[in-house]
């Protein structure tokens, strides 16, 4: 195949992070991926993912648990060995929720099946299609395999209840230094889990979610 100018090459489609790039290290030509470039040590304070539509409602009667994340632009994955000690991230969610008084809701924040932090079951008041919001901070304290790597996670989740429009806020935090592993690919997952005999009146979904690297 003859050499072509860049303008003569086929146009690429939307990038997904797995594309290959040529680099030179120590005089040797090697390859890397877009994800590795984005998560390199020089990268700092930039957007990673922005949801572009509402998530599917997690309904207490038909879907007792489900994801609060839908499709968007960017990536929710960090490649193997892509974390650096001291990296920090922020995730922001907002949307609508309805539930009966006394229904419980547990929000799980995971990475490839590993629990990073959760709210534990929250006993909710009567809520009729009101706003909710959740903010989460993550800090990579150590890198390595399970038992060496450490991630600290902390956040708040707020709900506006029917009575007087009052806002109820829960605070949660955790350090995982036992099962978190930075030597494998890590993909963020956030799940809502209804409890205490949920019904059709119990539903939650997000209209906004974004993830960014802040340090």
Buried (B, 14 or more C-beta within 10 A) or exposed (E): EEEEEEEEEEEEEEEEBEEEEEEEEEEEEEEBBBBBBBBEEEBEEEEBBEBEEBBBBBBBEEBBBBBBBBEBEBBBBBBEBBBBEEBBBBBBBBBBBBBBEEBBBBBBBBBEEBBBBBBEBBEBBBBEEBBBBBBBBBBBBBBBEBEBBBBBBBBBBBBBBBEEEEEBEBEBEBBBBEEBBBBBBBEBBBBBBBBBEBEEBBBBBBBBBBBBBEE
